[in-house]
Amino acid sequence: MVQDQELRHEIAEFAPFIYNYWQDSSNPDFMLYEIKAEQWRYLKPGEDLETIYP
C-alpha cells in the first residue's frame, strides 16, 4: 500500500472522482496500491496469438 502522502495527493488530483468518496487523500479509508507487473500479455483485436512482454 502506498503511504507517501505526496504521491497519494498527486494521484487524487489526477483522478478527481476520488474526492467523491473521500474528502482528503490522507483519509485512512482511501487505499492506494502500487502494482509491479513482472509480465503482461497483449492480444490485438482480431488476432489469435498474444504477445508476451518480459
Buried (B, 14 or more C-beta within 10 A) or exposed (E): EEEEEEEBEEBBEEEEEBEEEEEEBEEEEBEBEEEEEEEEEEEEEEEEEEEEEE
